[in-house]
Amino acid sequence: MNDRRSEVIALIMAAGRGERAGLNGPKQYHPLCGKPVLAHAVDALAMTGLVDRMAVVIHVDDQAAYAQAIAGRVLAPAIIGGATRQQSVMNGLCALDAAEDSIVLIHDAARPFVPRAVIERLIGALDEADGAIPTLPVFDSLTENGRTVDRERLRRVQTPQAFRLGAILRAHHLAAGGATDDGSVARTAGLTVVEVEGDEALRKLTKLADVEWADRHLGSQMISRTGMGFDVHRFGDGDHLWLGGVKISHDRGLIGHSDADVALHALTDALLGAIGDGDIGTHFPPTDPQWRGASSDRFVEHACKLVKARGGVIDHVDVTLICEEPKIGPHRDAIRVRLAALLQLGASRISVKATTTERLGFTGRREGVAAQAVATLRLPENM
């Protein structure tokens, strides 16, 4: 195994159009269980613990989609690709500010699942070779023009493929245009390239059936988690209050260290509870002056980032407001729309309800507003 004195950089190729998949847009931005394929690939590489940094090569037209896909992740600035895959690889390699002996893992964004063991084998193989590629045997019988082909001589090539940066960059400078495999580019340039065992999980998403397989594969590795939140704020002086991220005119306001949005506070606690990461007071202590008067949108967005960082997917949230006043009905749809925007979910996955306590207790006496929230998530089983 490489002694890790060399930096390991993942160069993710995401500049293709993916037209064979028949999706509405490039497949690297298609959601798998609510998360873009590219984000799955980035997170999978990060979770191996073997990659020091990552850079992504994208199509010039995909900059907005890319920014949305990798939101909350720390990556090098995006690199604009070329007209062919080889030109895109060249652009990516040339943009890397790294030593010649750095290890570069060239990976297809359309392979969202990356087992750590494969990365270990690739890095270890570079102790004795210029490059290493993961391959798998061919099990199906093959024919060419009606004649059976000896499958024992054939292997399926996968990515990521590992090289020393200086060597693979020189190989691409020498290569003819149009190459689609970096291992063949390296071999043509006279580099020694060895094969290591790949993994079926590295299947490339090429057609719609592959995307459907990935959804099933990912779903089988996820478990359902539910979190519940509850919060209360009392009435005080004011001419408006915030509920569910919506400003509502009222003859009194709600008192709190932040904007006292009781609905968003309960929702934040529900999300944090589902991932087992404390409560809103843990992350935003009321004793900290920086949160005085803060918009509670920030609390929900923070909780959403923590969910995504753990590879989680928010399936549904249910918020119930408990109060005699103000009347929630006229504002219910606006609250659903605002929550959908904050959580990046369709409005059909947001439930907002209101009830009273039949004039019993503090809410019945019109002393304040309470809210409870339930969040249903899916998280990787090994989180």
Summary of the structure (lengths in Angstrom):
residues: 383
radius of gyration: 25.8
end to end distance: 26.5
largest distance: 86.1
contacts: 1281
relative contact order: 0.12
helix: 36%
strand: 27%
